[in-house]
Amino acid sequence: MSMAKEVGVNGTGRGHLVPLPVGEQPLGAEPFPAGLLLLPDTEGCRRLAAALRCGSRPLDFPPEASYYADAMAGCVASDVASALPDEGFIADYNRLVLVGGSAALAAARSGSPAEYAPLVEFAAYLGGIGELQVPDPMPPGALGALIASALSAELATNGERGEALALLIDAIGRASSSSPLLAAGLCGDAASLHLAGEGGWQAGLTQLDAGIALIEGGGEVPLLAELHLAAGVLVHEHLEERPELLQAAVTHYLAACRESPFGTDRRVFGLAHMHLALLYLAMPMATASDQLRYGVAVSSLKKAVEALDPALYREESLQARFNLANALVYAPSSVQGDNIVEATEIYEEVALARRESGDAVGYARACANQGNALAHLGIFDHARSRMEEAMAIFSARGMTVERDAMLEALAEIGAGTIAQAAEHG
């Protein structure tokens, strides 16, 4: 049974719970608003806060933290606020975070212990009812990291990326020991600034690797999969420059697949499988083991299509389906004809979706590849029609490489041969 520290007595005769010390709160461990809520100083909440700071998501919450579980689950903020279990500073502050307003701010300010005053002002800033205040000296730990990262974001918005990056590095240092999950997320933000011009992609990769190291091995942490995926994509994009990093890209993608189970983050799961498949498909195919790798790629693309619900992730879903169709056309199989028929059906779905959204180039690419697949099936009239439609769109937009590819494919059909490669996109 949790033993709570209490001070004072409210109107119901119940003691006010005091908050955990600022340095032990899981600040920034979850998205807003949950990531800014306070927990009371009880045995159960101490364990909960320690787990959250490291990235774990406990299944069981102590009763006095049920509001935190509701906020993490995405319940309506006003409903969470109405169910707060206690009066006193914790309740006043949490109402400020959840519903805001000048009255909530005044109540939180009046009851705030001194160590929490900077946090109250930071919550007011995030709620749009106060200015960003930078204490001197900056608070240690996660609170100081959050304030520094907010100031960094303002500087980056104003184009001062060098100063913004320096503040983020400072924030990472403040949070790394007390709140590794927050620090890992800030590493991802620092990587984005590097990629925007402050140090380049290799510096960005170093930050992503540092973030991964902070939370790796800490259980199921959704952020870990996101960082692995970002690192994999970054390496993948620069393999021409650094081909020796091929295995690093594969390792990151495999880790992202492993760390994002299908039911937890379907977008990361789907994208990780799609990018892994594209990496495998780009490798040379010369041996029997290479053909096995091709089969793994097709399997990964099917997993990506299953995971990426078009109602939620429309663009990602279309990319996954398009790439699956491309792979099916050339997949080594005893049912090659069936695979190509399936590919033509997928191309038709993608083409229709692209046309409905007004994406003429996406529509043309789907038509071009469907024409190629139809040519493989010997359905030359329909193949020619689709290729000519695609060629007209490419020509109208000055896409000479794509237009010339269609001219060449049409010439091969006229000569009685079949196009040997699908366009990848």
N, C-alpha and C positions, 0 to 999 in steps of 0.2 A: 504494500500500500504506500502511495506517495505521501511523504511528509512535507507540507508546504510551509514556507516562511510567511508569517502574516504580521501586518502592522495595522493598528487602528481597527475600528469597528464601523461597519456601514449600518444603514437603517434596518437591515434585517437581522442584525446581530452577528453577521458573518464577517470574519476578518478579511482585510484587503490583502490579496496576494502581491508580493513584491516581485519585480522582474529579475530575471537572471542578469548578472553583470553584463555590461555592453559587450565585452570581449567574448562572452560565451553565447551570445545570441546568434542565430543562423542568418544574419543579415546578408542579403544578396544571394542566398542559396537557392531561392526560387524566383520565378518571375514576379513582378509587381501584380497584385498587392501582397501576396503571401510572403514574399521575400523581404518585406519591411515590417512585418508584424512582430510583436514582442511575445515572448513566452514567459510564464511565471517561474520563479525559482523553486522547483520541486524536483524530487529525485527522478521522476519519469521524464520531465521536460529537459533535465540536464542530459539524460541519455539521448532523447530525441534530438536536441540541438546539436550534440556532438556528431550524431549520424548525418544530419542534414548538412552540416558544414563540410563533411567529407564526400557528399554526393549521394548518400544512400537515401532511399525512400522507404521508411518503415511501413509495414502493413498495419501495425497497431499503434494507436496514439493514446496517451493517457487522457482520462476524461477532461481534465482541465485544459487540454489543448485541442479539443474537438473542433473549435472554431478554426484553428490552423489547418486541420485536415480538410475542412469544408472549403477554405480559401484555396488550398492546393488543388482541390478537385474542380475548381472553376465555378463554384456556387456564386450566385448574385451577391455582390459586395454588401448591399444594404441588408440582405437576409442574414449574412454572416454577422454584420454589426448588431443586428437586433437580437442575436442569440449569444452575445458576449456574456460570459459567466460571472463577471465581477464588476463592481464599481471600483473607483480609484484610478491611479495613473495608468495601469496597463489598459484598462477598458477605455479611458479617455484617449490615450494615444492611439490605440487600435482603431477607434472610431474615426480619428483624424485620417488615418491611412485609408480606411475603407470607404468613408462617405465624405470626408473633407468638410469644408465650411469654416467660417470665422469663429463660430461658437465652439466647434470641436478643437480648433487651434488654441483658443483662449483657455479652454479647460485643460488641454495637454500642457500648455506652458505653465499654468498656475500650479499644477501638481508634479511637475517634472523634477526628479533628482538632478543634481548638477551634472553628473556624467552623461545624462540623457538629453540635456539641452541642445547640443548640436544635432542630435538625431531628430528631435522635434522640428527644428528648423529645416532639416533636410527633407523630412516628410512633407512639410508645408510647401517647399520648393517643388517636389515631384507632383504634388496635388494642384499646382498652379496658383497657390495663394501666398506665395512668398518668394523672395529672391534667394539665389544660391549664396549661402554664407560660408566662407572658408575660415575656420577657426585658426588661431595662431597661439600655441602650436596645433598642428593637425592631430586629431585623435588617432591613437594607434589602432591596429587591427582592421577588421572589416569596415567599421564606420569610416575611418580615415580613407580607406581604399575606395569606398563608394563616393565620398565627397570628391576625392581626386579624380575619379573616373568621370563624374558629372562635369567637373571643370574641364577635363580633357575633351569631352564631347563638345562643349561650347567652343573651345579653341579650334577644334577640327572644323566645326561648322563655319567658323570665321576664316578658314584657310590657313590657320597657324598649326600645321600638322607636326612640325618638329617639336614645338612646345607641348602639343597634345600627347605626342608619343612619350616624351620624357615624364609627363605626369602619369601616364598609364604604367610605365615601368616602375615608377615609385609606388603606384597602387598595388601592382602585383607583389612587390616586396612586402608591403604592409599586410597583405592578406594571405600570403603563401603558407605561413605556419599555422595561423588560427583558422583559416577558412580556405582550404585548398580548392574547393569547388568554385568559389568566387574568383580566386586567383587564376584558375584555369580558364574561366570565361573571359577574364580580362586579357589573358594571353591571346585568345581568339580575336579580341578587339585590336590588340597591338599588331597582330598579323595583318589585319585589314589595313591599318595605317601604313605598314611597310609596303604592302602591295599598291597602295595609293601613291607611292613615290618616296617614302621615307626608308630607304635601305634596300628595296627590291625584294624579289620573290624568295631568295635564299634566306634573308633575314626573317621574312614572314614564316617560312617553313621552320626555322629555329624556334620561333615563338609557339607555333602549333605543337611542335615536339615537346617543348617545355610544359605546355598545358596538359598534354597527354601524360607526361611523367608525373605530374602533380596528382592525378586522380586514377591512374591505372592501378588495377588490383584492388580497388575499393568497393567491389560489388557492381550491381547493375546501375550504371550512371549514364543517363541519356546523353549528356554533354560529351562523354568520351567517344561515342559513335560519331557525333557531329564533327569533333576535332579530327578524328581519323579520316572521315570522308573528305573534309576540307584539305587535309594534308595530301591525301591520295590524288585528288583532283589537281592540286597545285603541282605535284611532281609529274603527274601525267601530262600536264600542259607543257612541261619543259623537258620531256624525254629526248627530244631531238637535240637539245643543247647538252643534256646530261644523260646519255643512254645507260650509264652504269647504275642509275637510280631506278631502273625498271622493277627490280624485285622489291624495292622500298614501296613503290606505288601499289604493287600487288598486296604486300603485307598490310598496308593501310586500308585498302579496300576490304580485304578479308576480315580485318579487325572490326571495321565499321559494320559489316554484315553480322558478325558474331555479337557485337555489343548493342545491336538494335534489333532485338527479336521482333518478329512480324507484328505482334500485337501491341508493342509499346510505341514505336515511332515508325509508322508505315512509310512516311516520306523518305526518311534517312535509309531505312531498309531497302526500299525500292531503288533509290538513286545509287546506293552502294553496289547493289547487284548489277544495275545497268552499266555503271562505269567500269566495274570489274569485267563484265562481258565485252565491252568495247575494247578494253586493253588486251584481253585474250584474242579477240578477233583480229587485232592489228598485228599480232605476232606472225612470223612466217609459219606456213603449214607444209612440212616436208616429210614427217614421219608419222607412224601410227599413233604415237603419243600426242602429236600435234592435233590429230583428228579427235582424239579423246578430249583435248582441251577445247576444241570447237564445240563438242557436245555439252561440256560444262558451261560454256558461254551461252548457248541457246537456253539451257536450263535456268541460268541466272536471269536472262531476259524475260523468261516466262514468270519467274518469281517477281521481277520488277513490275510487269504488267498487272499481276495479281495484286500487288501491294498498293500501286498508285491509282487510287480511286479517281476517275476522271471528274467526278463531281467536286472533289476537294483539290486535286492537283492536276488541273486540265493540261497544262503545257508539258509537265513531266510525264504524264500518262501518254500523251501523243508521241513524245520522243521515244519512250520505251516501246510502244507498239510499232512505230516506224522502224526502229532498229531491230526488233524481233523479226519483222517481215524481211528486212535485208538479210539477216542471218539465215532464215529458213530457206531462202532461195538457193543458197550454196552449201547448206548443211550436208555433210556426208551421211547418207541414209539409204536404207533399202526401200524407203517409201518417198523418194525424192519428189515424185509427181504430186503426192498428197501434200507435202510440205509447201510446194510452190503454189498449189491451189489455196492453201491456208494463207500464204503470203499475199496473194492477190486480193483476198477478202479483207485482210487487215489494211492493205493500201487503200482500198475503197472506203473503209471507215475513216481512215486518217484524212483522205482527200475531202470527204464530205465535211468533216469537222473543220478543216482548214478553210474551205470555201465559205462555210457558215460564219466564220469569224472574220472573214475578209482578208485572210492571209494568202495573198495570191502566190507568193514564192513558195510557201509551204505546200500549197495545193499543187503547184507545178512539180515540185520534187516528188510528191506522192504519185502523181500521174506518170512521171518519167520512170520511176522504179516499178510501178505497176505494169507499164508498157514493156519493160524489160522482162518481168516475170511472165507476162502473157506470151512474149516471144519464145521463152523457154518451153512453154506449153504448146507452141505451134499455132497459137491463136493470133495470126499475124494481122488480120484486118483491125481487130480491136487494139492490138498492141500499137499499130501504126497511128491509129486515131489518138490514143493517149499521148504518144510521144510528140505528135504534131501539136497537140494542145499545149503540152509543156514547153515545146520549143518556141511557140508564139509568145508565151509569157516571158520566157527568158530573154528573147530578142527585144521585147518591148521595154525591158528593164536594163538593157545593156549588159546582160550576163553572158558574155561571149563564150566562156569556157563551157558553161552548161549548155548553151545553144549548140556549140560545135559537137558536144558529146551526143546530143540528140540527132544531129545530122549524120554522124558516124553510125549510130545505131540503126537509123532508118536505112542507110545505105547497105548495112549488113543484112537487114531483113530483105531488102530488094535483091540482094545477091544470093539469098537462100541460106545465109548463115545466121547464127543467133548471137546476140550481144553476150559478152563474156563477163561483164561486171555490172553490179548495181551501184548506183550512186549512193554514197553514205552521207547522212546528215544528222 
